[in-house]
Amino acid sequence: MKRIIPYLFLPIFLLCISACHNKTKNQEKKQTVVKDTVDSIGIQRMQESTSKQVVKMNGVSYNIELHRAAKDSLTRIKTEAGEWFADNVIHLKIVSGKDKKVIDKSFTKKSFSSIVPADFLSHSILEGMVFDKVTNAGLCFAASVCYPQTDLYFPIKITITTGGSISMTKEEMMEDNYPEDKD
């Protein structure tokens, strides 16, 4: 019996070592995914993204494609913590159901310089743009210029007509839409 006991513990021991070894490999993979957003010299980049959708306005379908990518040719932003961020460019393409190009334009944060104050622009990046809704005026999008990795942002409403005209306004922040609590 004393000779059998070591043989019973050997598989359990090997199983424990194997389980610990696999866990370490999985953790390394997760860390590698996180590190993909920072290059070898410490520049952080937002993840590249593309969204496509079809919306209807006045009985016509519009194919909307938004693509965001970090651009090294744009000015880099340094945060107060000393971290560097690459700025983004967002490409918007809208095609009507009749294969008529409505708009095919790239936006950077400087595209919003008439709305966003210069001192805010100098410390911010173009974070994102999404389709919001269809209105009588056209297709509405929401964009944001923000300080990297903070809640400080400048919301922008972009309206694009079926003829391809663009209008931009400062969007009201959520806090502005609700009355203050009175205690």
Summary of the structure (lengths in Angstrom):
residues: 183
radius of gyration: 25.0
end to end distance: 77.1
largest distance: 88.7
contacts: 456
relative contact order: 0.11
helix: 24%
strand: 42%
